[in-house]
Amino acid sequence: MKVLLGITGSVASTVAPKLVQALQAAGHEVQVVATKSSLYFFEEGDLGSVKLWKDSHEWPLDTYTRGQPIPHIDLGKWADVLLIAPLSANTLGKLANGLCDNLLTCVFRAWDLRKPAIFAPAMNTYMWRSPITRIQLDRFNAMTSIGFALKVIDPVVKTLACGDTGIGAMADIDTIVKAVG
Ligand SMILES: Cc1cc2nc3c(=O)[nH]c(=O)nc-3n(C[C@H](O)[C@H](O)[C@H](O)COP(=O)(O)O)c2cc1C
Protein backbone atom coordinates (compact mmCIF):
# COMPACT_ATOMS: atom_id res chain seq x y z
CA MET A 1 0.00 0.00 0.00
CA LYS A 2 0.94 3.62 -0.35
CA VAL A 3 1.28 4.83 3.22
CA LEU A 4 1.37 8.53 3.99
CA LEU A 5 3.04 8.70 7.39
CA GLY A 6 2.30 11.81 9.42
CA ILE A 7 4.74 12.56 12.22
CA THR A 8 3.97 15.06 14.99
CA GLY A 9 5.85 16.65 17.85
CA SER A 10 6.04 13.86 20.39
CA VAL A 11 9.19 12.40 21.83
CA ALA A 12 7.99 9.16 20.18
CA SER A 13 9.01 10.78 16.88
CA THR A 14 12.54 9.65 17.72
CA VAL A 15 11.51 6.21 16.40
CA ALA A 16 10.25 7.65 13.10
CA PRO A 17 13.21 6.25 11.11
CA LYS A 18 12.55 2.76 12.53
CA LEU A 19 8.84 3.05 11.76
CA VAL A 20 9.59 4.03 8.16
CA GLN A 21 11.94 1.04 7.82
CA ALA A 22 9.36 -1.33 9.31
CA LEU A 23 6.64 -0.10 6.94
CA GLN A 24 8.97 -0.53 3.99
CA ALA A 25 10.01 -4.00 5.18
CA ALA A 26 6.30 -4.89 5.22
CA GLY A 27 6.17 -3.98 1.54
CA HIS A 28 4.61 -0.52 1.75
CA GLU A 29 5.58 2.53 -0.24
CA VAL A 30 6.03 5.43 2.18
CA GLN A 31 6.01 9.20 2.04
CA VAL A 32 6.30 11.31 5.20
CA VAL A 33 4.58 14.53 6.25
CA ALA A 34 6.26 16.04 9.29
CA THR A 35 4.98 18.88 11.45
CA LYS A 36 7.43 21.61 12.38
CA SER A 37 7.60 20.38 15.99
CA SER A 38 8.29 16.79 14.98
CA LEU A 39 11.46 17.82 13.18
CA TYR A 40 12.99 18.52 16.58
CA PHE A 41 13.01 14.81 17.36
CA PHE A 42 14.75 13.09 14.45
CA GLU A 43 17.41 13.72 11.84
CA GLU A 44 15.88 14.10 8.40
CA GLY A 45 18.73 12.09 6.89
CA ASP A 46 17.81 9.12 9.08
CA LEU A 47 14.58 8.62 7.12
CA GLY A 48 16.58 7.27 4.21
CA SER A 49 15.30 7.86 0.71
CA VAL A 50 11.62 8.47 1.53
CA LYS A 51 10.21 11.81 0.50
CA LEU A 52 9.83 14.11 3.49
CA TRP A 53 7.15 16.77 3.14
CA LYS A 54 7.16 19.87 5.33
CA ASP A 55 5.01 22.96 5.58
CA SER A 56 7.53 24.80 3.42
CA HIS A 57 6.54 22.56 0.50
CA GLU A 58 2.94 23.71 0.86
CA TRP A 59 3.86 27.41 0.92
CA PRO A 60 7.04 27.49 -1.21
CA LEU A 61 6.86 31.02 -2.59
CA ASP A 62 6.01 34.49 -1.32
CA THR A 63 2.97 34.55 -3.59
CA TYR A 64 0.75 31.78 -4.89
CA THR A 65 1.18 31.06 -8.60
CA ARG A 66 -1.72 29.41 -10.41
CA GLY A 67 -0.79 25.86 -11.35
CA GLN A 68 1.73 25.31 -8.58
CA PRO A 69 1.34 21.93 -6.82
CA ILE A 70 -0.93 21.74 -3.77
CA PRO A 71 0.64 18.98 -1.68
CA HIS A 72 -2.23 18.45 0.78
CA ILE A 73 -4.49 17.50 -2.12
CA ASP A 74 -1.90 15.64 -4.18
CA LEU A 75 -0.70 13.56 -1.23
CA GLY A 76 -4.25 12.65 -0.28
CA LYS A 77 -4.83 11.39 -3.82
CA TRP A 78 -1.56 9.45 -3.79
CA ALA A 79 -2.05 7.63 -0.49
CA ASP A 80 -4.06 4.48 0.21
CA VAL A 81 -3.84 5.05 3.95
CA LEU A 82 -2.97 7.92 6.26
CA LEU A 83 -1.04 6.85 9.32
CA ILE A 84 -0.24 9.48 11.95
CA ALA A 85 2.30 8.04 14.36
CA PRO A 86 2.95 9.53 16.77
CA LEU A 87 -0.16 11.68 17.08
CA SER A 88 0.47 14.54 19.51
CA ALA A 89 -2.19 15.97 21.82
CA ASN A 90 -2.00 19.18 19.82
CA THR A 91 -2.64 17.57 16.44
CA LEU A 92 -5.31 15.31 17.96
CA GLY A 93 -7.15 18.43 19.07
CA LYS A 94 -6.81 20.01 15.64
CA LEU A 95 -8.01 16.92 13.76
CA ALA A 96 -10.95 16.39 16.08
CA ASN A 97 -12.07 19.96 15.53
CA GLY A 98 -11.39 20.22 11.81
CA LEU A 99 -8.56 22.72 12.16
CA CYS A 100 -6.09 22.72 9.31
CA ASP A 101 -3.21 25.15 9.72
CA ASN A 102 -0.33 23.04 8.47
CA LEU A 103 0.32 20.48 5.74
CA LEU A 104 -0.54 17.42 7.83
CA THR A 105 -3.82 18.74 9.23
CA CYS A 106 -4.80 19.94 5.73
CA VAL A 107 -4.20 16.41 4.39
CA PHE A 108 -6.62 15.03 6.97
CA ARG A 109 -9.18 17.80 6.44
CA ALA A 110 -9.25 16.93 2.73
CA TRP A 111 -9.05 13.17 3.30
CA ASP A 112 -11.17 10.86 1.13
CA LEU A 113 -13.71 9.27 3.47
CA ARG A 114 -13.36 5.90 1.79
CA LYS A 115 -9.71 5.47 2.72
CA PRO A 116 -8.52 4.56 6.22
CA ALA A 117 -6.83 6.98 8.60
CA ILE A 118 -4.98 5.41 11.50
CA PHE A 119 -3.74 7.29 14.53
CA ALA A 120 -1.21 6.23 17.16
CA PRO A 121 -1.38 8.83 19.94
CA ALA A 122 1.61 9.43 22.19
CA MET A 123 1.53 11.80 25.10
CA ASN A 124 2.09 12.18 28.82
CA THR A 125 -0.28 10.22 31.07
CA TYR A 126 -1.92 13.42 32.34
CA MET A 127 -2.61 14.48 28.77
CA TRP A 128 -3.99 11.07 27.77
CA ARG A 129 -6.23 10.86 30.83
CA SER A 130 -7.50 14.41 30.47
CA PRO A 131 -11.20 14.70 29.73
CA ILE A 132 -10.19 16.87 26.77
CA THR A 133 -8.64 13.79 25.17
CA ARG A 134 -11.79 11.72 25.82
CA ILE A 135 -14.00 14.36 24.25
CA GLN A 136 -11.74 14.56 21.20
CA LEU A 137 -11.61 10.78 20.77
CA ASP A 138 -15.41 10.73 21.02
CA ARG A 139 -15.44 13.08 18.07
CA PHE A 140 -13.47 10.49 16.08
CA ASN A 141 -16.11 7.92 17.07
CA ALA A 142 -18.77 10.27 15.80
CA MET A 143 -16.87 10.67 12.51
CA THR A 144 -16.60 6.88 12.22
CA SER A 145 -20.35 6.57 12.63
CA ILE A 146 -20.89 8.81 9.60
CA GLY A 147 -18.48 6.95 7.35
CA PHE A 148 -14.91 7.89 8.18
CA ALA A 149 -12.65 4.83 8.34
CA LEU A 150 -10.79 6.04 11.43
CA LYS A 151 -8.82 3.82 13.75
CA VAL A 152 -7.02 4.76 16.96
CA ILE A 153 -4.23 2.52 18.19
CA ASP A 154 -4.29 2.98 21.94
CA PRO A 155 -1.09 4.06 23.66
CA VAL A 156 0.61 1.73 26.11
CA VAL A 157 2.06 1.88 29.62
CA LYS A 158 5.78 2.68 29.77
CA THR A 159 8.22 4.87 31.61
CA LEU A 160 7.81 8.08 29.62
CA ALA A 161 10.48 10.62 28.69
CA CYS A 162 9.37 12.84 31.59
CA GLY A 163 10.22 10.00 34.00
CA ASP A 164 6.60 9.15 34.87
CA THR A 165 5.45 5.57 34.38
CA GLY A 166 1.96 5.30 32.97
CA ILE A 167 -0.30 5.12 29.97
CA GLY A 168 0.56 7.38 27.04
CA ALA A 169 3.52 5.89 25.22
CA MET A 170 3.04 5.20 21.52
CA ALA A 171 2.13 1.59 20.72
CA ASP A 172 5.06 -0.47 19.54
CA ILE A 173 6.11 -0.44 15.92
CA ASP A 174 4.93 -4.02 15.19
CA THR A 175 1.44 -3.19 16.42
CA ILE A 176 1.32 -0.07 14.25
CA VAL A 177 2.58 -1.87 11.13
CA LYS A 178 0.03 -4.67 11.65
CA ALA A 179 -2.76 -2.11 11.95
CA VAL A 180 -1.82 -0.73 8.53
CA GLY A 181 -2.31 -4.22 7.11
C1 LIG B 1 10.81 17.36 24.67
C2 LIG B 1 9.34 17.45 24.31
C3 LIG B 1 8.59 16.32 24.26
C4 LIG B 1 7.22 16.38 23.93
N1 LIG B 1 6.51 15.21 23.88
C5 LIG B 1 5.21 15.27 23.56
C6 LIG B 1 4.46 14.06 23.49
O1 LIG B 1 4.96 12.96 23.66
N2 LIG B 1 3.14 14.16 23.16
C7 LIG B 1 2.54 15.36 22.93
O2 LIG B 1 1.34 15.36 22.64
N3 LIG B 1 3.23 16.52 22.98
C8 LIG B 1 4.55 16.50 23.29
N4 LIG B 1 5.27 17.66 23.33
C9 LIG B 1 4.59 18.95 23.04
C10 LIG B 1 4.42 19.13 21.53
O3 LIG B 1 5.67 19.07 20.87
C11 LIG B 1 3.70 20.47 21.25
O4 LIG B 1 2.38 20.43 21.76
C12 LIG B 1 3.70 20.84 19.78
O5 LIG B 1 3.01 22.06 19.62
C13 LIG B 1 3.05 19.79 18.91
O6 LIG B 1 2.95 20.26 17.60
P1 LIG B 1 2.39 19.39 16.41
O7 LIG B 1 1.15 18.72 16.89
O8 LIG B 1 2.15 20.36 15.33
O9 LIG B 1 3.46 18.42 16.03
C14 LIG B 1 6.62 17.63 23.65
C15 LIG B 1 7.40 18.78 23.69
C16 LIG B 1 8.73 18.70 24.02
C17 LIG B 1 9.54 19.98 24.06
The ligand as a Tripos MOL2 file, in Angstrom:
@<TRIPOS>MOLECULE
LIG
   31    33     1     0     0
SMALL
NO_CHARGES

@<TRIPOS>ATOM
      1 C1         10.8100   17.3620   24.6690 C.3       1 LIG1
      2 C2          9.3420   17.4530   24.3110 C.ar      1 LIG1
      3 C3          8.5910   16.3190   24.2570 C.ar      1 LIG1
      4 C4          7.2240   16.3770   23.9250 C.ar      1 LIG1
      5 N1          6.5120   15.2100   23.8760 N.ar      1 LIG1
      6 C5          5.2080   15.2720   23.5650 C.ar      1 LIG1
      7 C6          4.4570   14.0600   23.4870 C.ar      1 LIG1
      8 O1          4.9580   12.9580   23.6630 O.2       1 LIG1
      9 N2          3.1430   14.1590   23.1630 N.ar      1 LIG1
     10 C7          2.5420   15.3600   22.9250 C.ar      1 LIG1
     11 O2          1.3420   15.3610   22.6440 O.2       1 LIG1
     12 N3          3.2300   16.5170   22.9810 N.ar      1 LIG1
     13 C8          4.5460   16.5030   23.2850 C.ar      1 LIG1
     14 N4          5.2690   17.6640   23.3280 N.ar      1 LIG1
     15 C9          4.5860   18.9460   23.0360 C.3       1 LIG1
     16 C10         4.4170   19.1310   21.5250 C.3       1 LIG1
     17 O3          5.6690   19.0690   20.8660 O.3       1 LIG1
     18 C11         3.7020   20.4730   21.2540 C.3       1 LIG1
     19 O4          2.3830   20.4320   21.7610 O.3       1 LIG1
     20 C12         3.7010   20.8420   19.7850 C.3       1 LIG1
     21 O5          3.0070   22.0630   19.6250 O.3       1 LIG1
     22 C13         3.0520   19.7850   18.9140 C.3       1 LIG1
     23 O6          2.9500   20.2620   17.5990 O.3       1 LIG1
     24 P1          2.3940   19.3860   16.4140 P.3       1 LIG1
     25 O7          1.1470   18.7170   16.8930 O.co2     1 LIG1
     26 O8          2.1470   20.3610   15.3260 O.co2     1 LIG1
     27 O9          3.4580   18.4240   16.0280 O.co2     1 LIG1
     28 C14         6.6160   17.6280   23.6470 C.ar      1 LIG1
     29 C15         7.3950   18.7800   23.6860 C.ar      1 LIG1
     30 C16         8.7330   18.7040   24.0240 C.ar      1 LIG1
     31 C17         9.5400   19.9840   24.0570 C.3       1 LIG1
@<TRIPOS>BOND
     1     1     2 1
     2     2     3 ar
     3     2    30 ar
     4     3     4 ar
     5     4     5 ar
     6     4    28 ar
     7     5     6 ar
     8     6     7 ar
     9     6    13 1
    10     7     8 2
    11     7     9 ar
    12     9    10 ar
    13    10    11 2
    14    10    12 ar
    15    12    13 ar
    16    13    14 ar
    17    14    15 1
    18    14    28 ar
    19    15    16 1
    20    16    17 1
    21    16    18 1
    22    18    19 1
    23    18    20 1
    24    20    21 1
    25    20    22 1
    26    22    23 1
    27    23    24 1
    28    24    25 2
    29    24    26 1
    30    24    27 1
    31    28    29 ar
    32    29    30 ar
    33    30    31 1
@<TRIPOS>SUBSTRUCTURE
     1 LIG1         1 GROUP 0 **** ****
